[in-house]
Amino acid sequence: MADVFRVPMEVTYAIEGGEPALMAYRRWRNISRDDLARKSGISKAEIEAIEDGNKEIEEDMLERLSAVLNVPEDQLI
């Protein structure tokens, strides 16, 4: 049986309502931007830019963010 990642309804509703996926998952995991930056090695400014829609998630960032948030990479794009 394949592993299945179930998206919590609160995250689904947030994303459907226009919230960026990264922000929705970060809030669901209760991780601040500062903590996500520290744990992923991605600057807080870059995380803010991604969440504000001013920057695309780069391939190397995607892997690190996915690992810290414990969500599949395809959920963040």
Beta strands, then each sheet from edge to edge (+ up, - down):
end
